[in-house]
């Protein structure tokens, strides 16, 4: 439930809602070919508005992405908008996204979910050498899409993330330093079928981070060092014992962003120690997590990417501090014609539940084919296929396969 913290300069926020979002997160590191016609948006004086709406039909042979292997069809609708205001001393970006899915079979009503997200990002120049960045997020996401959700028994439901993040930075074009304060409140509601109907299980998590970062600019990009602390507290209306998972964490790490010729990318790695309040949960000592990405743009019609990460997610599994997940993705994006592109790539995931013998491997393939059928209309076909199995046959209950496809139509301003 805790994605690894990536302490870099806050990116400009863009609205990326599509008929379906790639279920493999690393797939999103693969950019659409530059030659593919992009939406132009609408200019409103000093404001810019980008918006799109899409609808589609999904078919899957594994609704819950687990060993149940139940198949069904669902309709999906997604809408998104981004409003940008820029000036010499400020940049403001606001996004609003909505997503809904509805399964044809009433047996899966726990998966008929709506998710709405709103984000505000602001960057303000406070002097010649300093700026202040503020990020506000109120985000809903559907549970059950990730391996950590599955292992935490969250196969359906909603997760709400409310975040307030501020960064104050000093940059003299040679060296830079910033301090970040982040407060995250994550509420998870998981729905399960019982003889009395749907049962609502809740879990509330609060996180506070303090991070200090310093680095230097180079001709090829920039590099930095960072360190900080994190405090996590839990509340649960159904499982009060989860408060024993309250913890404190220290972390320190390095990172870089680079561009050399046609190669671009970034990397960050940090070491963390997490100490739990409960004596039954072993502390996590000097473990590392991080991510790296390498993009190669051969031309405006072909781009390749290699992306890898090692992430840590907290868990509600007894006597375990969390779930480690190692991911590797290799993919390419090709412009097949001026109005047609193909993105695809395989990935490998290895998941380990800390302090247990459980080790799960997943092989996955993502494919996206997009056709610009008119100036503002796109037809998209996406497919996600995976097969996962536990290394020890004693845990064969984690074995699962899935084939998921979506055909959608998107209109963009």
N, C-alpha and C positions, 0 to 999 in steps of 0.2 A: 504493500500500500504506500510505500515511500519510494518515489522515483529518486534516482541519484541526483544530487544537486550539481548543476552545471553553472559555475560562477564565471560568466563572461559578460561583456557589455550587452545590455538589454537589447534584443533585436527589435526592429520595427515589426509591428504586428500586421499580418495579412490574413484575410479571410479565405480559408482553404476548403470550405464545405463543398462536398461533391455528392453525387448520387449515392456513392458508397465511399467510406474512408478505408484505405488499405488497412487490413487487420494486422499486417506486419508493420510495426511502427517504423522500422529502418527503411522500408520502401519509400517513405516520404523524403528520404535524403536524395532520391533520384529525381532530378528536375526534368520538367517537360522540355523538349528540344526548343532552342531559341527561335527556330524558323517557323514554329507553329503559331498561327495567328492568335494573339492574346486579346482579351476584352479590354476596351479602351476606357470604360467608365464614363462619368459625366462630370464636367467642370462647373462648379457653382461659385462664381466669383473666386474667393481665396480658398474655397473648399473643393474637395474631390470626393465623389461618391462612386463606390464600386459595389455591385450587388449581383446576386444570381439566385436562381431557384431551380431545383431539379426534382424529378420524380422517377421512380423506377420500380422494377419487380426483382425480388431476390428469391433464389431457390437454393436450398441447402439440404444435405443429407445428414446434418448434425446440428440441430437447433442450438443445443447447449454447449457445443464444442467439447464434449466429454465422452466417456465410454458408453453413454446411453444410445448414441447413434440414431436419434429420432429425426426424421426428415419432414420438411414442410416448405411452404412458400409464404412470402410476406411482401407487402408494399412498403416503399420507403419514400419519404419526402424530406428534402433539406432546403433551407433558405438561409442566406447570409448577406450581410451588408457591412461595408467598411466606410467610415467617414473620416477624412484626413484634412487637418488644418495645419499649414506650415508657414513660418515666417523666419526672419533673421534671428530671432531670439527664442523661438518656441517651435515645438512640433507636438501636435495632439492627434492621436489615432483612437477612434472608437469602433468596436466591432459588436455585432449582434448576430447570433447564429441560432437556428432552430432545426431540430432533427426529430423525426418520428418514424417508428416502424410498427406495422400491424400484421400479425400472422393470420393466414386464412383459417387455420384450425383453432377453434376456441380452447383446445387443450393447452395452448401455449400463451394464455392471456397474461401470464407473469412476464412475458417478453414483449408485450404490446406497450411500448414505452415512448415517452416524449422527453427530449432533453433540450434545454435552452441555456445559452451561454452569452455573457456580456463581458466585454473587456474595455478598459480605458488605459491608454499609455500616454504619458506626457514627458517631454524632455524640455527643460528650461535652462537657458544660458544665464548663469548668475554673475559671471565676470568673464574677463578675457581668458582665464585659465580654468574656470570651474563650471560645472553644470549639475543640475539635479534631475534625476529620473524617477518617475512614480508609475507604478503598475498596480491596477486594481482589476481583480478577476472575480467573477461570480459564474462558475462553470459547472454544468451538469454533464455527466458522462455515463454511458450504459455499462454496467458491470458484466463480467463474464468473458470479456474479449481477450484478456491477458492470462498468461499461465499463472501468475501470482493470484489473480482473482479466483481461478479455478481451484487452486490448492487451498485457498482460504474459504472454500465452500460458497463463494459468491458466483453462482452461475447465472443469476438474473438480478435485476434491480438497478438502482441509480446511486451514483456517487456525486455529491456536491462539494465543490472546492471553492472556498472564499479566501482570497489572498490579498494582502496588502504588502507591497514591496517598495522600498525607497533606496536609491543609490545616490550618494553624493560623490562626485569625481573631480579630481584636479589633474589636468593634463597640459603639459607645456610643449607638446609635439615630440619630445624626446622620451620623457618618462611620464607615467601616469599612476595614480593610486585612487582607490575608491573604497568606501565603506558601505556595506549593505545591511539593512535590517528587513527581515521578512517574517510575516505572521501568516500561517496557514491554518485554516479550520476545515477539516474534511469530514463530512457526514456520509456514511454509507447505509443504504437501506436495501436489504436483500430480501426478495420475496420467495417463499417456498410453499409448495402445495401440501395441505394437510386435510384431514377428514372434515375439519371445520371450515375449510376454505383457504385462502391465501394468508400465510403468516408473514408478518413484517418484522424482520430482525434488524436492529439498528446498532451502529458502532460509530462513535464520534471521536475524532482525533484532532488534537491541537498541537501545532509545531511553531517554535520560535527559533529563528536563525540570526546569528551575528557573524558577518564575514568581512575580513579585511583583505584587500587585494592590492598588489603593486606590480608594475611591469614596465617594459620598455618597447618603443617602436623601433622597427628595423626596416630596411628596404624591402624585405620579403613579407612583412606583416608585423606581428607583435607577439611577445611572450610575457608570461606573468606567473607570479607565485601567489598563493592565497592560503588562509587559515581561518578557523573560526569554531564556533560552538553551536550546538543544537539541543533544545529541550523538547521532549514529547510527552504529552499527557493524554490519557484515554478516558472515555466515559461510554457506558453501554447500558441501555435500559433493560436488556435481556440477559447480559452476562457481566455483572458487576466485577467479577474477578479479573476482568481484563485491565483494571486499573493497575494491576501488578506489572503490567507491561510499560509503565511509565519509565522513561530513561533519559540519560544525559549523554551527549556525544561530543567528542573533539575531533577535528579534521584538519588536514593540511595537504596541499597539493600544488601541481604545476599545470600550465596550459599554454596553448599557442594557437594563433590563427595565421594562415600563410597563403601566399599566392606566388607561384614561380612559373612563369610562362603560362602554359595551359593547365597547370595543376593548381588546384585550390583545395582548402580543407581546414580542419581544426582538430585539436586534440586536448583533452583534459583528463588528468588522473589524480585521485586523492586517496590518502590513507585515513581510515577512521577507526576510532575505538568507541564502542557503545556499551554503557553500563546500565543494567536493568535494576529496578527496585526489588524485584522478586529474586530470592536465592535459588528458585527452581529453574530460572532461565539463565543459562551461561552467558557471561559477557562476551562481546565480540571484540577481539583484540587485534589491532593493526591489520585489518583487512583492507584490500584496495578495490576501488571501483573506478569507472571512467568510461570515456568514449573517444572514438577517433573516426574521422571521415576524410577520404581522399577522392576528389572529383577530377576527372580528366575530360576536357571538352575538345574532341578532335576537330570539330567544326560546329556550325550552327545546326547541323542535322544529326550529329551523333555525340552522345555523352555517356561516360562510364563512371561508376562509383563503386568504391569499396568502403563499407561502414561496419564498425564493430563497437560493441559496448559490453561492459560488465556492470550490472545493476544490482542493487539490494532493495528488497521490499520487506517491510515488517510483516509479521504473520500473527494469526490467532491460534496457531498449532501449538499444543502444550509442549513445554520444555524446549522450544526452539526460538531463537532470537529473530530469525528471518529467513528469507529465501534469496539465494544468489542466482542470477540469471546471466549466462554468457551468450552473446548473439554475434553472428557474422552474416553479412549480406553482401552479395556481389550482383550488380545489375547494370543494365544499359537502357538508354532511351534513343530510339531511332525515328527519324522523320521519313516515313515511307513515301510520302507525296506532300505537296504544299499544305494539304488539309487533313493529313492522316499521320498519326504517330503510334508507336508501340513502345510501352515500357514493360520490362519484365526482369525477373531475377530470382534466383534461389537463395535460401537462407538456412542457417543451422542455429538451433538453440539448445543449450544444455542448462537444465535447472536443477539446483541442489537445495534441499531443505537442511539448513544448518542444524547440526547436532542430531541428525538422523542418517540412516543409510540410503535414503531415497534419492535416486538420481534419474532424471528423465531427459531423454533426447527427443528433439523435434526437427524434422526436415520439412521445409515449407517452400512453396512457389507462389509468387504473385505475378499476375499479368494484367495489363490495362491497355485497351485499344480504344483510341478516341478519333472521331471523325467530325470535322467541322462541316456540317451539312448546309449551313447558311451563316451569314455574317455574325449572328448572335446566338446560334443554336449549335450544340454539340451532342452527338450520340456517343455514349460511353459503354463499353463492355469490360467488366472486371471479373477476375477469377482469383480465388485464394484456395490453395490445396495444401493440406499438411497431413503428416503421419507422425505420431509420437508413441514412444514406448519406454517403459522403465527398464533399466539395466538388469535389475534383479527380478526374476519371474514371480517372486513373492508379492510384488507390487503391481501385478498385471492389471489391476483395476484402474490404473492411470493410462493404459493403452487406449489410443483413440485415433480416428482418422476423420477428415472432413474435406468436402468439396463444396465450395460456396461461389455462386455466380450472380452477378447483378447486371441487368440491362437498364440504362437510365438515359433520360433526355434532360439537358441543362440549357437554360436561357440565361445569358449574362448581359448586363448593360455595356 
